[in-house]
Amino acid sequence: MGGVGEAPQLKGWPLLLAALSLALANFVVILDLTIANVSVPHIAGSLAVSPTQGTWVITSYAVAEAICVPLSGWLAARFGAVRVFLVAVVGFALSSLLCGLSGSLEALIIFRIMQGFCGGPIMPMSQTLMTRIFPPEKQGMALGLWSMTVVVAPILGPIFGGTISDDWSWHWIFFINLPISALCLLGTLTYVRRFETPTAKRPIDYVGLALLVIWVSALQVLLDEGRNADWFASSFICTLAVIAVVGFAAFLIWELTEANPVVDLSVFAQRGFSAAVAAQSIAYAGFFSAIVVVPLFLQTNLGYSATYAGYATAFVGVLAVIMSPVAAGLMARYDVRKLITFGVIWLGVISLLRASWVTQMDFFTISLPQFLQGLGMPFFFIGTTALALGSVRPDQTASAAGLQNFVRTLAGAFATSLATTLWEREAKMAHEDLAGLVHPLPQSAGFSAEQGRMVLERIVQTESVTLATNAIFWGCTGLFALAALIVWVAPRPQGPVDLSAAH
């Protein structure tokens, strides 16, 4: 066993700089999940491949990251959280440089896989180390700062990606990671290195690792490619589904019976952890569905550019940042389950507000719900994270943080695929319903028969997409309601949730 003594607590500017180093690292890793989305056409054109082939730039990163996130608990126990974090940041920066220098799709995919492998451990390690550097009475604030990177990064990703690709070149969506990674590395070496966690020599669970790679890879590719392949009408998608289900079942059986599992699933035995993770993942699916659908709706239906669609959605981060310290302070005074419920219900109310959108909307009508949504987000994200980590033993914190991030990442992947699929299906159904209600324009309107038909088709298509978007928001409201109920499965915390368990 490698013991590590308690390091003196940081105060003032050193504490702030250490926290920013950790939060910024998590921010840039999550940013890279969405920054390439709007850049795929630029990348595909530059590398002379089809846009469909270009989407593997997104898939390869997501698969690699999803595989590595749940491994973080084992890596931290074997090598130490700070060492793992530092190596991951260096590897992330190096692979980002190689991505930007890639001259072929094959090379870019290989380096994106490397980038995902290195980025995966950064999320849970930054979360664990954030709670180590803050004193117990301020750890709610620490998780608040960390949680906001999870919220704001996927929103800013498309804005940065679109602006950089349009004004510079797609290579810079990877090059901008270099100075950010350098700052994170410098801050961690200066202020966080002293907070290393204890280590122990643990055997490698090769079978568990192989099963994890198999079922996560199959599931992620299924989610990413299912819509393009018409889902289960494709034998390829059916094969992936079988591999994912069988692989997942085998993984569960092996890990629950293995003496030294690569992923510690025992944390799910804690009812508070399981309920908090379930509530967070379900609500995150609803939250992420809006992140995916709203920009698509603005660009395809209302004529917004990718950049301005990003501006309209970016308002969500304003109140979220302002309310984070407020939410963190209330965690120490009130039942965290009540605060989580308030946050989730508030998100549901905003989703209902969006469900009444119409085609003739101005920028203010679109951006106001985004702005108001930020009020509830800190209570939801900080609360569920605090409840989850406060429900496990101190030695389980790294594994718990990794699994929490892993399940939330999968929820986001499910939300992306299902929301876009349902959105397109609802639009087709609404189009069929509306088409039967319209009548040809009279000749006196100044249109020929063909012109009148085209005008009506555009109107029907536009209104169909608007109705489909509203249907998605109704579905998101249902997810938020379900999450608000599930959080009460967790036992009542005995006093304030003690985040010092992350030590």
Buried (B, 14 or more C-beta within 10 A) or exposed (E): EEEBEEEEBBEEEBBBBBBBBBBBBBBBBBBBBBBBBBBBEBBBEBBEBEEEBBBBBBBBBBBBBBBBBBBBBBBBBBBBBBBBBBBBBBBBBBBBBBBBEBEEBEBBBBBBBBBBBBBBBBBBBBBBBBBBBBEBEBBBBBBBBBBBBBBBBBBBBBBBBBBBBBEEBBBBBBBBBBEBBEBBBEBBEEBBBBBBBBBEEBEEBEBBBBBBBBBBBBBBBBBBBBBEBEBEEBEEBBEBBEBBEBBBEBBBEBBEEBEEBBBBBBBBEBEBBBBBBBBBBBBBBBBBBBBBBBBBBBBBBBEBEBBBBBBBBBBBBBBBBEBBBEBBBBBBEEBBBBBBBBBBBBBBBBBBBBBEBEBEEEEEBBBBBBBBBBBBBBBBBBBBBBBBBBBBEEBBBBBBBBBBBBBBBBBBBBBBBBBBEBBBEBBEBBBEEBEEEEEEBEEEEEBEEEEBBEEBEEEBBBBBBBBBBBBBBEBBBBBBBBBBEBBBBBEEBEEBBBBBBBB
